[in-house]
Amino acid sequence: MSADQSTIAAAEKAIRAAWEDGCPVAGHPEELAPLAVRRWRSAEHRIKGETDRESRIRDLAKGLMQIHEDDPGHVGPLKEDYRYLAQRIAEAIE
């Protein structure tokens, strides 16, 4: 298994675990994991200034919202679920 495949597999596992823990936005790990890994790796291109861990988690959560939501500006309480999922993915792939 290549490094990319193992990173994606770790992200899939984190997404499944988040789903099992009751996170309502953690579905479709096979589709979501590669997108999340790509977003995590390319954060420097979107984040101005420092690219610390918290900034990257916020950026990943924003990307997850854009993938799932028709209008990411109106996610309301789900915003915290996306942040939780982003944290779980970050922990798994770091």
matplotlib code that plots the C-alpha trace (Angstrom):
import matplotlib.pyplot as plt

x = [0.0, 1.4, 1.7, -1.3, -3.4, -2.6, -3.4, -6.7, -7.4, -6.7, -9.1, -11.8, -11.4, -11.7, -14.8, -16.4, -15.5, -17.1, -20.3, -20.4, -20.0, -23.1, -21.7, -24.5, -22.1, -19.7, -21.2, -19.7, -16.1, -14.8, -15.8, -15.1, -11.6, -9.7, -11.2, -10.5, -6.8, -6.4, -7.9, -5.7, -2.6, -3.4, -4.4, -1.4, -2.9, -6.1, -5.0, -3.4, -0.7, 0.0, -1.0, -1.1, -3.1, -6.2, -6.3, -6.0, -8.8, -11.1, -10.2, -10.9, -14.3, -15.1, -14.3, -16.4, -19.3, -18.8, -18.9, -22.1, -24.2, -26.0, -25.6, -22.6, -23.5, -26.6, -25.4, -26.3, -25.7, -24.1, -21.1, -19.8, -20.3, -18.2, -15.5, -15.6, -15.2, -12.4, -10.6, -11.0, -9.7, -6.7, -5.8, -5.9, -3.8, -1.2]
y = [0.0, 3.4, 6.3, 8.0, 4.9, 4.5, 8.1, 7.8, 4.6, 6.3, 9.1, 6.6, 4.9, 8.3, 9.1, 5.7, 6.2, 9.6, 8.2, 5.4, 8.1, 9.8, 12.5, 13.2, 14.5, 11.6, 9.5, 8.0, 7.6, 6.1, 9.2, 11.8, 10.6, 11.3, 14.7, 15.5, 14.4, 16.5, 19.5, 19.0, 18.8, 21.9, 24.2, 26.5, 27.6, 28.8, 30.0, 33.5, 33.9, 31.1, 27.6, 26.3, 23.2, 25.1, 27.1, 23.9, 22.2, 25.3, 25.1, 21.4, 21.9, 24.6, 22.2, 19.5, 21.9, 22.9, 19.2, 18.4, 21.5, 23.3, 26.6, 26.3, 29.6, 28.2, 25.0, 26.2, 23.7, 21.3, 23.6, 22.1, 18.6, 19.5, 20.9, 17.7, 15.6, 17.7, 17.3, 13.5, 13.4, 15.6, 13.4, 10.4, 11.7, 13.8]
z = [0.0, -1.0, 1.4, -0.4, -0.1, 3.6, 4.2, 2.4, 4.3, 7.6, 6.6, 5.7, 9.1, 10.9, 8.9, 9.7, 13.4, 13.4, 11.8, 14.4, 17.1, 15.8, 13.5, 10.9, 8.2, 8.2, 5.5, 2.3, 3.6, 0.3, -1.6, 1.1, 2.2, -1.0, -1.2, 2.4, 2.1, -1.1, 0.7, 3.8, 1.6, -0.4, 2.5, 2.0, -1.3, 0.3, 3.7, 3.8, 6.4, 8.9, 8.1, 11.6, 12.5, 13.6, 10.4, 8.4, 10.4, 9.7, 6.0, 5.9, 7.7, 5.1, 2.3, 3.8, 4.0, 0.3, -0.7, 1.2, 1.3, -1.4, 0.5, 3.0, 4.4, 6.0, 7.7, 11.2, 13.9, 11.5, 11.3, 14.6, 13.1, 10.1, 12.5, 14.5, 11.4, 10.2, 13.5, 13.4, 9.8, 10.7, 13.7, 11.5, 8.6, 10.5]

ax = plt.figure().add_subplot(projection="3d")
ax.plot(x, y, z, "-o")
ax.set_aspect("equal")
plt.show()
